[in-house]
């Protein structure tokens, strides 16, 4: 496993782990659209400043990355983050956070369908366990009945997970275009959410909340995605990807430390989702290692 890839993945996890806690604070006074507008603006500013400070002649000049990398980045950046924050604003933040980081479950389904074999059944088994956990998170309190109160928020979170799963699989195909594609995606996110935020609100809140939104753009969004992309494009994405699932563990720990609580069913569901998602990534790593070994000994 390459040292650079591991270091980048750990750095991404460190800043991503503060995302839900910062969101909890920001959403007490800002709307989801305002937080999104601020963080996309912060991401654009960070990327532009970093590119400006980068030396090396043409390396810091913008090069149109192509339609496909832009689409991948918009889905991965704007889709994942927008749906995640709509989930944070519409449902209990711990449960929404766990579901949004449940993207390995969707990777398991994709691998199971694309590699229909005995090995593929292993991925399906993990997905069944994970979605059993999703079901428990959806139930109302300690009663095994569905609650419609937070349904929209939970669906936003699952949509965010789908976008992140797609991004993780697709981003390694475009190793040389990611920074420019991210810049285009972040600008699109700023424009879209900025229009929504300004159209819906006549006034903006106090400075600490504004800076929290901008921090989310600088840290979890710009720096986090940059480091994760670097980690995924170092040639051993499958081995590095499982490091990313430390994020919900750390972020959930921070939320619990600041007073958030689980219901009995959501706690069990969270354990199943985290366990299944971690299992998917470890199992994926083991399967790819076995394939490489078989190829060498054949």
SULQUI-V909109 format. One record per residue. N is the residue number from 1. SS is DSSP state (a for helix, b for strand, c for the rest). BURIAL is b if it has 16 or more other ideal C-beta (glycine too) atoms within 10 Angstrom, else e. Layout:
n=N ss=SS burial=BURIAL
n=N ss=SS burial=BURIAL
This chain:
n=1 ss=c burial=e
n=2 ss=c burial=e
n=3 ss=a burial=e
n=4 ss=a burial=e
n=5 ss=a burial=b
n=6 ss=a burial=b
n=7 ss=a burial=e
n=8 ss=a burial=b
n=9 ss=a burial=b
n=10 ss=a burial=e
n=11 ss=a burial=b
n=12 ss=a burial=b
n=13 ss=a burial=b
n=14 ss=a burial=b
n=15 ss=a burial=b
n=16 ss=a burial=b
n=17 ss=c burial=b
n=18 ss=c burial=b
n=19 ss=a burial=b
n=20 ss=a burial=b
n=21 ss=a burial=b
n=22 ss=a burial=b
n=23 ss=a burial=b
n=24 ss=a burial=b
n=25 ss=a burial=b
n=26 ss=a burial=b
n=27 ss=c burial=b
n=28 ss=c burial=e
n=29 ss=c burial=b
n=30 ss=c burial=b
n=31 ss=c burial=b
n=32 ss=a burial=b
n=33 ss=a burial=b
n=34 ss=a burial=b
n=35 ss=a burial=b
n=36 ss=a burial=b
n=37 ss=a burial=b
n=38 ss=a burial=b
n=39 ss=a burial=b
n=40 ss=a burial=b
n=41 ss=a burial=b
n=42 ss=a burial=b
n=43 ss=a burial=b
n=44 ss=a burial=b
n=45 ss=a burial=b
n=46 ss=a burial=b
n=47 ss=a burial=b
n=48 ss=a burial=e
n=49 ss=a burial=e
n=50 ss=a burial=e
n=51 ss=a burial=e
n=52 ss=a burial=e
n=53 ss=a burial=e
n=54 ss=c burial=e
n=55 ss=c burial=e
n=56 ss=c burial=e
n=57 ss=a burial=e
n=58 ss=a burial=e
n=59 ss=a burial=e
n=60 ss=a burial=e
n=61 ss=c burial=e
n=62 ss=c burial=e
n=63 ss=c burial=e
n=64 ss=c burial=e
n=65 ss=c burial=b
n=66 ss=c burial=e
n=67 ss=a burial=e
n=68 ss=a burial=e
n=69 ss=a burial=b
n=70 ss=a burial=b
n=71 ss=a burial=e
n=72 ss=a burial=b
n=73 ss=a burial=b
n=74 ss=a burial=b
n=75 ss=a burial=b
n=76 ss=a burial=b
n=77 ss=a burial=b
n=78 ss=a burial=b
n=79 ss=a burial=b
n=80 ss=a burial=b
n=81 ss=a burial=b
n=82 ss=a burial=b
n=83 ss=a burial=b
n=84 ss=a burial=b
n=85 ss=a burial=b
n=86 ss=a burial=b
n=87 ss=a burial=b
n=88 ss=a burial=b
n=89 ss=a burial=b
n=90 ss=a burial=b
n=91 ss=c burial=b
n=92 ss=c burial=b
n=93 ss=a burial=b
n=94 ss=a burial=b
n=95 ss=a burial=b
n=96 ss=a burial=b
n=97 ss=a burial=b
n=98 ss=a burial=b
n=99 ss=a burial=b
n=100 ss=a burial=b
n=101 ss=c burial=b
n=102 ss=c burial=b
n=103 ss=a burial=b
n=104 ss=a burial=b
n=105 ss=a burial=b
n=106 ss=a burial=b
n=107 ss=a burial=b
n=108 ss=a burial=b
n=109 ss=a burial=b
n=110 ss=a burial=e
n=111 ss=a burial=b
n=112 ss=a burial=b
n=113 ss=a burial=e
n=114 ss=a burial=e
n=115 ss=c burial=e
n=116 ss=c burial=e
n=117 ss=c burial=e
n=118 ss=a burial=e
n=119 ss=a burial=b
n=120 ss=a burial=b
n=121 ss=a burial=e
n=122 ss=a burial=b
n=123 ss=a burial=b
n=124 ss=a burial=e
n=125 ss=a burial=b
n=126 ss=a burial=b
n=127 ss=a burial=b
n=128 ss=a burial=e
n=129 ss=a burial=b
n=130 ss=a burial=b
n=131 ss=a burial=b
n=132 ss=a burial=e
n=133 ss=a burial=b
n=134 ss=a burial=b
n=135 ss=a burial=e
n=136 ss=a burial=b
n=137 ss=a burial=b
n=138 ss=a burial=b
n=139 ss=b burial=b
n=140 ss=c burial=e
n=141 ss=c burial=e
n=142 ss=c burial=e
n=143 ss=c burial=e
n=144 ss=c burial=e
n=145 ss=c burial=e
n=146 ss=b burial=e
n=147 ss=c burial=e
n=148 ss=c burial=e
n=149 ss=c burial=e
n=150 ss=c burial=b
n=151 ss=a burial=e
n=152 ss=a burial=e
n=153 ss=a burial=b
n=154 ss=a burial=b
n=155 ss=a burial=b
n=156 ss=a burial=b
n=157 ss=a burial=b
n=158 ss=a burial=b
n=159 ss=a burial=b
n=160 ss=a burial=b
n=161 ss=a burial=b
n=162 ss=a burial=b
n=163 ss=a burial=b
n=164 ss=a burial=b
n=165 ss=a burial=b
n=166 ss=a burial=b
n=167 ss=a burial=b
n=168 ss=a burial=b
n=169 ss=a burial=b
n=170 ss=a burial=b
n=171 ss=a burial=b
n=172 ss=a burial=b
n=173 ss=a burial=e
n=174 ss=c burial=b
n=175 ss=c burial=e
n=176 ss=c burial=e
n=177 ss=c burial=b
n=178 ss=a burial=b
n=179 ss=a burial=b
n=180 ss=a burial=b
n=181 ss=a burial=b
n=182 ss=a burial=b
n=183 ss=a burial=b
n=184 ss=a burial=b
n=185 ss=a burial=b
n=186 ss=a burial=b
n=187 ss=a burial=b
n=188 ss=a burial=b
n=189 ss=a burial=b
n=190 ss=a burial=b
n=191 ss=a burial=e
n=192 ss=a burial=b
n=193 ss=a burial=b
n=194 ss=a burial=b
n=195 ss=a burial=e
n=196 ss=a burial=b
n=197 ss=a burial=b
n=198 ss=a burial=e
n=199 ss=a burial=e
n=200 ss=a burial=e
n=201 ss=c burial=e
n=202 ss=c burial=e
n=203 ss=c burial=e
n=204 ss=c burial=b
n=205 ss=c burial=b
n=206 ss=c burial=e
n=207 ss=a burial=e
n=208 ss=a burial=e
n=209 ss=a burial=b
n=210 ss=a burial=b
n=211 ss=a burial=e
n=212 ss=a burial=b
n=213 ss=a burial=b
n=214 ss=a burial=b
n=215 ss=a burial=b
n=216 ss=a burial=b
n=217 ss=a burial=b
n=218 ss=a burial=b
n=219 ss=a burial=b
n=220 ss=a burial=b
n=221 ss=a burial=b
n=222 ss=a burial=b
n=223 ss=a burial=b
n=224 ss=a burial=b
n=225 ss=a burial=b
n=226 ss=a burial=b
n=227 ss=a burial=b
n=228 ss=a burial=b
n=229 ss=a burial=b
n=230 ss=a burial=b
n=231 ss=a burial=b
n=232 ss=a burial=b
n=233 ss=c burial=b
n=234 ss=c burial=b
n=235 ss=c burial=e
n=236 ss=c burial=b
n=237 ss=a burial=b
n=238 ss=a burial=e
n=239 ss=a burial=b
n=240 ss=a burial=b
n=241 ss=a burial=b
n=242 ss=a burial=b
n=243 ss=a burial=b
n=244 ss=a burial=b
n=245 ss=a burial=b
n=246 ss=a burial=b
n=247 ss=a burial=b
n=248 ss=a burial=b
n=249 ss=a burial=e
n=250 ss=a burial=b
n=251 ss=a burial=b
n=252 ss=a burial=b
n=253 ss=a burial=e
n=254 ss=a burial=b
n=255 ss=a burial=b
n=256 ss=a burial=e
n=257 ss=a burial=e
n=258 ss=c burial=e
n=259 ss=c burial=e
n=260 ss=c burial=b
n=261 ss=c burial=e
n=262 ss=c burial=b
n=263 ss=c burial=b
n=264 ss=a burial=e
n=265 ss=a burial=b
n=266 ss=a burial=b
n=267 ss=a burial=b
n=268 ss=a burial=e
n=269 ss=a burial=b
n=270 ss=a burial=b
n=271 ss=a burial=e
n=272 ss=a burial=b
n=273 ss=a burial=b
n=274 ss=a burial=b
n=275 ss=a burial=e
n=276 ss=a burial=b
n=277 ss=a burial=b
n=278 ss=a burial=b
n=279 ss=a burial=b
n=280 ss=a burial=b
n=281 ss=a burial=b
n=282 ss=a burial=e
n=283 ss=a burial=b
n=284 ss=a burial=b
n=285 ss=a burial=b
n=286 ss=a burial=e
n=287 ss=a burial=b
n=288 ss=a burial=e
n=289 ss=a burial=e
n=290 ss=a burial=e
n=291 ss=a burial=e
n=292 ss=a burial=e
n=293 ss=a burial=e
n=294 ss=a burial=e
n=295 ss=a burial=e
n=296 ss=a burial=e
n=297 ss=a burial=e
n=298 ss=c burial=e
